[in-house]
Amino acid sequence: MSITVDRVHALEVLDSRSRPTLSVTLTTAGSRHVAGVPSGASTGSGEALELRDGDQSRYGGAGVLTAVGNVNTTINDALAGRTFADLATLDQALLDLDGTTDKSALGANAVVGVSMAAARAFAAASDQPLWAYLTPEGVTPVLPVPHFNCLNGGMHAPNSLEWQEFMLAPLGARSMAEAVRAGADIYARLKARLSAAGFATGLGDEGGFAPDLARPEEVLETLVSAITDAGYTPGRDGVAIALDPAASEFYRDGAYRFADQALSSSEMVALYGELVDRFPIWSIEDGLAEGDWDGWVELTAELGGRIQLVGDDIFVTNPAIIADAVGRKVGNAALIKVNQIGSISETLEAMRVCRDAGYQAMVSHRSGETPDPFIADLAVGSGFAQLKTGAPARGERVAKYNRLLEIADENPTMPYGMNGSGTA
């Protein structure tokens, strides 16, 4: 079902970190389709360029009026009045208009906002919910396992914990409602446990608690206790743990430096092996730095048969990089962030590469979010059954989980979980 674009318009708004981002509206046949553009704090060097103004008199240089102007003039002038047969064709028009490999001419934040709004327009024109429109041919949509980032460190929190995300994954839940309830139950128990131990229970960027714990082992012990406190079983049959150390952020001068340690790549691999033995860890994202390809090969050889190893900073949702990683046997899953590559069509292509290679994929939010639940629909349509979008707290995070509950309610026979029956 084709669409004819009447107008594209952007507005500078605030994201969840009180930093500027774009809200983009695409109008077609009298219908308005709006998208909120996410923004990352911990970013890979190969990400598409998020265009900021650099004007220190506004938002400390972080304004996005240039990107807004690019939507309202250059992009609108190029798209308005044109008819597009499908999203891929419209996205290609955006890529051709930008003309750079990293979307630095128009800004990835401008391009992805238009692409997201256009996806909604095509879904509406075809009389489908967004998740159904985004489901590739031959793929079964699945309600994803939510990965709740319940304890924050690194770039996401003002504490001394270098590792960035500690997530709860209700792999053993039988439904979306059970999974969300598990996350909320354990989150509440975690807060009570931290408070009783004298820790502050302020929140990091993604809604997780940010206590001043220094060692990852302390965090893992606390999470296991909270899972048990809430009446759940730690592990793949109940609630497992997923990690995102974001190792690029603490890799300096050839060593991984955290908690008064300086470890080599091999020592990091050994540490992860020990933690997997001791704790119910099922997935590790960015366990090594983005440039440490040899270390990643070793990590994959040692642990790839036991747990999921997710590439984020190293893959940056780039289909070509993911294909290269597959050939080099690096990781076994990719993190998927729409603004990291800059268009929905390229995002879908990155997931196709994963699917064809037998890699898993986890759809992800960013630390700077909006209430837009687009990625909830994307996760359902992808069929990979994994989504991370922060703690079960803060409106911009909860919006995604609530959208999943809505999809589940509207589609009572849709399967949940990694194998479609509520387990990994």
CORHU-V648137 format. One record per residue. N is the residue number from 1. RES is the residue in one letter. OMEGA is omega in radians with two decimals (999 if undefined). Layout:
{{N	RES	OMEGA} {N	RES	OMEGA}}
//
This chain:
{{1	M	-3.10} {2	S	3.02} {3	I	3.00} {4	T	-3.09} {5	V	3.05} {6	D	-3.06} {7	R	2.98} {8	V	-3.07} {9	H	3.13} {10	A	3.14} {11	L	3.05} {12	E	3.13} {13	V	3.13} {14	L	3.03} {15	D	-3.03} {16	S	3.09} {17	R	-3.11} {18	S	3.05} {19	R	-3.11} {20	P	2.96} {21	T	-3.08} {22	L	2.83} {23	S	-3.04} {24	V	3.10} {25	T	3.05} {26	L	-3.12} {27	T	3.10} {28	T	3.12} {29	A	3.10} {30	G	3.13} {31	S	-3.13} {32	R	-3.12} {33	H	-2.95} {34	V	3.08} {35	A	3.03} {36	G	-3.03} {37	V	3.11} {38	P	-3.11} {39	S	-3.09} {40	G	3.01} {41	A	3.07} {42	S	-2.98} {43	T	3.04} {44	G	-3.07} {45	S	-3.10} {46	G	-3.13} {47	E	2.98} {48	A	-2.96} {49	L	2.99} {50	E	-3.01} {51	L	3.07} {52	R	-3.02} {53	D	-3.07} {54	G	3.11} {55	D	-3.04} {56	Q	3.13} {57	S	3.13} {58	R	3.06} {59	Y	3.12} {60	G	3.13} {61	G	-3.03} {62	A	3.13} {63	G	-3.10} {64	V	-3.12} {65	L	3.09} {66	T	3.10} {67	A	3.08} {68	V	3.12} {69	G	3.11} {70	N	3.08} {71	V	-2.99} {72	N	3.13} {73	T	-3.02} {74	T	-3.08} {75	I	3.14} {76	N	-3.14} {77	D	-3.09} {78	A	-3.04} {79	L	-3.03} {80	A	-3.14} {81	G	-3.12} {82	R	3.07} {83	T	-3.12} {84	F	-3.08} {85	A	-3.10} {86	D	-3.09} {87	L	-3.12} {88	A	3.14} {89	T	3.12} {90	L	3.12} {91	D	3.12} {92	Q	3.08} {93	A	3.09} {94	L	-3.13} {95	L	3.11} {96	D	3.14} {97	L	3.12} {98	D	3.02} {99	G	3.12} {100	T	3.14} {101	T	-3.08} {102	D	3.12} {103	K	-3.09} {104	S	3.14} {105	A	-3.14} {106	L	-3.06} {107	G	3.11} {108	A	3.13} {109	N	3.05} {110	A	-3.07} {111	V	-3.06} {112	V	3.10} {113	G	3.10} {114	V	-3.13} {115	S	3.11} {116	M	3.13} {117	A	3.12} {118	A	3.10} {119	A	3.10} {120	R	3.14} {121	A	3.11} {122	F	3.10} {123	A	3.14} {124	A	-3.13} {125	A	3.13} {126	S	3.11} {127	D	3.11} {128	Q	2.93} {129	P	-3.06} {130	L	-3.10} {131	W	-3.12} {132	A	3.11} {133	Y	-3.08} {134	L	-3.13} {135	T	3.13} {136	P	3.10} {137	E	3.12} {138	G	-3.13} {139	V	3.09} {140	T	3.09} {141	P	-3.07} {142	V	3.01} {143	L	-2.97} {144	P	2.97} {145	V	3.10} {146	P	3.10} {147	H	-3.02} {148	F	3.10} {149	N	-2.99} {150	C	3.08} {151	L	-2.98} {152	N	3.00} {153	G	3.07} {154	G	-3.11} {155	M	-3.04} {156	H	-3.08} {157	A	-3.14} {158	P	3.11} {159	N	-3.07} {160	S	-3.13} {161	L	-3.08} {162	E	3.13} {163	W	-2.83} {164	Q	-3.03} {165	E	3.03} {166	F	-2.97} {167	M	3.04} {168	L	-3.10} {169	A	-3.13} {170	P	-3.09} {171	L	-3.06} {172	G	3.11} {173	A	-3.12} {174	R	-3.11} {175	S	3.09} {176	M	-3.14} {177	A	3.11} {178	E	-3.12} {179	A	3.13} {180	V	3.12} {181	R	3.11} {182	A	3.12} {183	G	-3.14} {184	A	3.12} {185	D	-3.08} {186	I	3.09} {187	Y	3.13} {188	A	3.12} {189	R	3.10} {190	L	3.11} {191	K	-3.14} {192	A	-3.13} {193	R	3.12} {194	L	-3.14} {195	S	-3.14} {196	A	3.13} {197	A	3.08} {198	G	3.13} {199	F	3.02} {200	A	-3.12} {201	T	2.99} {202	G	-3.02} {203	L	3.02} {204	G	-3.06} {205	D	-3.02} {206	E	3.03} {207	G	3.09} {208	G	3.10} {209	F	-3.06} {210	A	3.13} {211	P	-3.12} {212	D	3.00} {213	L	-3.03} {214	A	-3.00} {215	R	3.12} {216	P	-3.13} {217	E	3.11} {218	E	3.14} {219	V	-3.12} {220	L	3.08} {221	E	3.14} {222	T	3.13} {223	L	3.12} {224	V	3.12} {225	S	3.14} {226	A	3.07} {227	I	3.14} {228	T	3.11} {229	D	-3.09} {230	A	3.08} {231	G	3.13} {232	Y	3.14} {233	T	3.08} {234	P	3.11} {235	G	-3.04} {236	R	3.08} {237	D	3.13} {238	G	3.13} {239	V	-3.14} {240	A	-3.13} {241	I	3.02} {242	A	-3.10} {243	L	2.89} {244	D	3.11} {245	P	-3.04} {246	A	-2.95} {247	A	3.11} {248	S	-3.07} {249	E	3.13} {250	F	3.06} {251	Y	-3.10} {252	R	3.06} {253	D	3.04} {254	G	-3.12} {255	A	3.07} {256	Y	-2.97} {257	R	3.11} {258	F	3.10} {259	A	3.10} {260	D	3.09} {261	Q	3.01} {262	A	-3.00} {263	L	3.02} {264	S	3.10} {265	S	-3.13} {266	S	3.10} {267	E	3.06} {268	M	3.11} {269	V	3.12} {270	A	3.12} {271	L	3.12} {272	Y	3.11} {273	G	3.12} {274	E	-3.14} {275	L	3.10} {276	V	3.08} {277	D	-3.01} {278	R	-2.99} {279	F	-3.10} {280	P	-3.12} {281	I	3.14} {282	W	-3.06} {283	S	3.05} {284	I	3.12} {285	E	3.10} {286	D	3.11} {287	G	3.08} {288	L	-3.04} {289	A	-3.06} {290	E	-3.14} {291	G	-3.06} {292	D	-3.06} {293	W	3.12} {294	D	3.09} {295	G	3.11} {296	W	3.09} {297	V	3.12} {298	E	3.12} {299	L	-3.12} {300	T	3.13} {301	A	-3.08} {302	E	-2.99} {303	L	-3.06} {304	G	3.10} {305	G	-3.07} {306	R	-3.06} {307	I	3.04} {308	Q	3.11} {309	L	-2.96} {310	V	3.05} {311	G	3.08} {312	D	-3.13} {313	D	-3.09} {314	I	-3.09} {315	F	-3.13} {316	V	3.09} {317	T	-3.09} {318	N	-3.08} {319	P	-3.11} {320	A	3.13} {321	I	3.11} {322	I	3.12} {323	A	3.08} {324	D	3.13} {325	A	3.10} {326	V	3.14} {327	G	-3.12} {328	R	3.14} {329	K	3.10} {330	V	-3.13} {331	G	3.03} {332	N	3.12} {333	A	3.12} {334	A	2.97} {335	L	-3.06} {336	I	3.12} {337	K	-3.02} {338	V	-3.09} {339	N	-3.14} {340	Q	3.10} {341	I	2.92} {342	G	3.02} {343	S	-3.12} {344	I	3.13} {345	S	3.10} {346	E	3.08} {347	T	3.12} {348	L	3.10} {349	E	3.09} {350	A	3.12} {351	M	3.07} {352	R	3.10} {353	V	3.09} {354	C	-3.08} {355	R	-3.10} {356	D	-3.10} {357	A	-3.08} {358	G	3.06} {359	Y	2.98} {360	Q	3.08} {361	A	3.12} {362	M	3.08} {363	V	-3.01} {364	S	2.94} {365	H	2.95} {366	R	-3.12} {367	S	3.02} {368	G	-3.02} {369	E	3.01} {370	T	3.11} {371	P	-3.12} {372	D	-3.11} {373	P	-3.06} {374	F	-3.02} {375	I	3.04} {376	A	3.08} {377	D	3.13} {378	L	-3.14} {379	A	3.12} {380	V	-3.09} {381	G	-3.11} {382	S	-3.09} {383	G	-3.11} {384	F	2.99} {385	A	3.05} {386	Q	3.07} {387	L	2.94} {388	K	-3.12} {389	T	3.01} {390	G	-3.12} {391	A	3.03} {392	P	-3.10} {393	A	-3.10} {394	R	-2.99} {395	G	-3.09} {396	E	3.07} {397	R	-3.09} {398	V	3.13} {399	A	-3.13} {400	K	3.12} {401	Y	3.11} {402	N	3.07} {403	R	3.09} {404	L	3.10} {405	L	3.12} {406	E	3.12} {407	I	3.13} {408	A	-3.13} {409	D	-3.12} {410	E	-3.08} {411	N	-2.99} {412	P	3.13} {413	T	-3.14} {414	M	-3.12} {415	P	3.06} {416	Y	2.92} {417	G	-2.98} {418	M	3.07} {419	N	3.09} {420	G	3.14} {421	S	3.04} {422	G	3.12} {423	T	3.11} {424	A	999}}
//
